[in-house]
Amino acid sequence: MISYCNAGFLENLEEISSKAKSTTFVNCMTWLFEKEKDCHRRGLIDFFVYQTDHAMDKVAHDLRTLNPNYRPHKIKPYFHLDEFPMIDGRDEDTFRFGRLSRSDPAKFHPSQLWIYEAMVAPVLKSGVMLGVDAGIRAKIGHEPDWIRAYPPGELSAQEVYRHSHCIIQATETYENLPRIGFEAMASGCLLIVDDRGGWRELVQHGKTGFLCSDERAFVYYSSRAAYESNERNSMTLAARTWLQDNWSLESSAADWKKFFEELAGFSGA
């Protein structure tokens, strides 16, 4: 018997472990649950699965210190492109951008609105922000009238992508592997995002999007995307091809097959 565990199963992991051939914990976060550390210390978790090198690197030292039998595995996820078709025919008379996330203040950089104000375009600018509530405005300020801000759930992600030439998104937290990155690339929105965390594994800088080291880099690359529409459109086409070639069902299945083979041959610590 093989048991796959997420955070909800940690409370019962001792009983599960006593009946299972192996246990695997899948943590999509870049930090450790206290119960996860306790179970690993006690030898109740045999394998750990991650989506990104970033997540593995963030937790590896602590887990190896707790138990030398730390067995990490990276399995590349699969993104179903058909749910987010390429969007053509966006209005080029206005430079349109968006950002979307949970209404968690850590998801919003305090300079987010400054970036939008400071970036320049040869035409009018128009923005959409999804996930904005009173707590977010208390952190970043109130948006100008050329940016429409919506609370969580009021728009669909597809509506944001239909509006936007680019997703311009700065955060304070580290992202593991944001689903919106896949959705935006599939939909034909250029990603202009932080140069850290899982974004580095998803975005090829200068080819499929732009990675920004600070607020001024965000302003530069956002302005460049506004002025260089041919470059921007070429990059969005390259981004969708990159998804097709590197985040396919076939590549994910190959990772899972290799992992299952190791589980099948596992005989305990």
Long-range contacts (C-beta under 8 A, 24 or more apart in sequence): 2-263, 5-45, 7-33, 7-35, 7-36, 10-35, 10-36, 10-39, 11-35, 13-39, 13-44, 13-45, 14-39, 14-42, 14-44, 17-44, 21-263, 21-266, 22-46, 22-47, 22-263, 22-266, 22-268, 23-47, 24-48, 24-49, 24-263, 25-49, 27-55, 27-59, 28-55, 28-176, 28-177, 29-55, 29-176, 30-54, 30-55, 30-58, 30-59, 30-174, 30-176, 30-197, 31-58, 31-59, 32-59, 32-62, 32-63, 37-62, 37-63, 37-66, 40-66, 40-67, 40-70, 41-66, 41-67, 43-67, 43-69, 43-269, 46-71, 46-266, 46-268, 46-269, 47-71, 47-72, 47-73, 47-259, 47-262, 47-263, 47-266, 48-72, 48-73, 49-73, 49-74, 49-75, 49-259, 50-74, 50-75, 51-75, 51-76, 51-77, 51-176, 51-177, 51-198, 52-176, 52-177, 52-197, 52-198, 52-201, 53-201, 54-174, 54-176, 54-197, 54-198, 54-200, 54-201, 55-176, 55-177, 55-198, 58-174, 69-269, 73-259, 73-262, 74-255, 75-252, 75-255, 75-256, 75-259, 76-246, 76-247, 76-251, 76-252, 76-255, 77-177, 77-247, 77-252, 78-247, 78-248, 78-249, 78-251, 78-252, 78-253, 79-182, 79-186, 79-243, 79-247, 81-186, 81-240, 81-243, 81-244, 83-186, 84-158, 84-161, 84-182, 84-183, 84-186, 84-187, 85-186, 85-187, 86-186, 86-187, 86-188, 86-236, 86-240, 87-161, 87-162, 87-187, 87-188, 87-189, 88-188, 90-162, 90-163, 90-164, 90-165, 92-123, 92-229, 93-123, 93-124, 94-123, 94-124, 94-125, 94-126, 95-121, 95-122, 95-123, 95-124, 95-125, 95-126, 95-165, 95-226, 96-125, 96-126, 96-127, 96-128, 96-163, 96-164, 96-165, 96-166, 97-125, 97-126, 97-127, 97-128, 97-164, 97-165, 97-166, 97-167, 97-168, 97-222, 98-127, 98-128, 98-129, 98-130, 98-160, 98-161, 98-163, 98-164, 98-166, 98-167, 98-168, 98-189, 99-127, 99-128, 99-129, 99-130, 99-131, 99-167, 99-168, 99-169, 100-129, 100-130, 100-131, 100-157, 100-160, 100-167, 100-169, 100-180, 101-130, 101-131, 101-169, 101-171, 101-180, 102-131, 102-152, 103-131, 103-132, 103-133, 103-135, 103-136, 103-151, 103-152, 104-173, 105-135, 105-136, 105-139, 105-172, 106-171, 106-172, 106-173, 107-131, 107-171, 107-172, 107-173, 108-136, 108-139, 108-140, 108-170, 108-171, 108-172, 109-140, 109-170, 109-171, 109-172, 109-215, 110-139, 110-140, 110-172, 111-140, 111-170, 111-215, 112-140, 112-170, 113-140, 113-141, 113-143, 113-144, 113-147, 114-215, 115-168, 115-170, 115-215, 115-218, 115-219, 115-222, 116-144, 116-147, 116-168, 116-222, 117-144, 118-219, 119-168, 119-218, 119-219, 119-222, 119-223, 119-226, 120-223, 120-226, 120-227, 121-223, 121-226, 121-227, 122-226, 122-227, 123-226, 125-226, 126-163, 128-155, 128-159, 128-160, 128-163, 128-164, 130-154, 130-155, 130-157, 130-160, 157-183, 158-187, 161-187, 161-188, 161-189, 162-187, 164-189, 165-189, 165-190, 165-225, 165-226, 165-229, 165-232, 166-190, 166-191, 166-192, 166-222, 166-225, 166-232, 167-191, 167-192, 167-193, 168-192, 168-218, 168-222, 169-193, 169-194, 170-194, 170-212, 170-215, 170-218, 174-198, 175-199, 177-201, 177-202, 178-202, 182-243, 182-247, 185-209, 185-236, 185-239, 185-240, 185-242, 185-243, 186-240, 186-243, 188-236, 188-237, 188-240, 189-236, 190-225, 190-232, 190-235, 190-236, 190-239, 191-239, 192-218, 192-221, 192-222, 192-225, 204-238, 204-242, 207-235, 207-238, 207-242, 208-235, 208-238, 208-239, 208-242, 209-235, 209-239
